[in-house]
Amino acid sequence: MSHGEFERMLAALLPSPGMTSLTLTEFPDGDEQLTRLLESAIRLGEKQCSRLEEIHLPTGRMAATGAFFKNVPVEDGGDVLRLVFGH
């Protein structure tokens, strides 16, 4: 999935009432690309009045990503990337 496709999908999903999650089974391998994707999720969420509440990632990606997103809990997500948004 391209970055543009991700942003369009997220914009269509938000805002939603209550808690909403987006689960991706394919996501960037590189830390820089993943960080960019997560920054977009935070920015688009705020624009749509939906705060990124949790990030679920494979365990091996947590250390690098957690350092960038200290205000959002980063948890083990198995083999998927799950973004949880709330109001």
SULCOR-V236514 format. One record per residue. N is the residue number from 1. SS is DSSP state (a for helix, b for strand, c for the rest). PHI is phi in whole degrees, -180 to 180 (none if undefined). Layout:
n-><N:N>
ss-><SS:SS>
phi-><PHI:PHI>
This chain:
n-><1:2:3:4:5:6:7:8:9:10:11:12:13:14:15:16:17:18:19:20:21:22:23:24:25:26:27:28:29:30:31:32:33:34:35:36:37:38:39:40:41:42:43:44:45:46:47:48:49:50:51:52:53:54:55:56:57:58:59:60:61:62:63:64:65:66:67:68:69:70:71:72:73:74:75:76:77:78:79:80:81:82:83:84:85:86:87>
ss-><c:c:a:a:a:a:a:a:a:a:a:a:a:c:c:c:c:c:c:b:b:b:b:b:c:c:c:c:c:c:a:a:a:a:a:a:a:a:a:a:a:a:a:a:a:a:a:c:c:c:b:b:b:b:b:b:b:c:a:a:a:a:a:a:a:a:a:a:c:c:c:c:b:b:b:b:c:c:c:c:b:b:b:b:b:b:c>
phi-><none:-77:-62:-63:-64:-60:-64:-65:-64:-66:-63:-73:-78:-103:-79:-131:-69:71:-84:-135:-126:-121:-113:-115:-91:-125:-152:-57:-81:-79:-61:-64:-68:-66:-61:-61:-63:-68:-63:-63:-61:-64:-62:-67:-61:-64:-63:-98:61:-131:-85:-72:-95:-148:-123:-114:-137:-59:-51:-64:-95:-67:-62:-67:-75:-58:-67:-84:-123:-69:-86:-121:-60:-113:-125:-69:-117:69:-103:-123:-107:-123:-112:-112:-115:-146:-97>
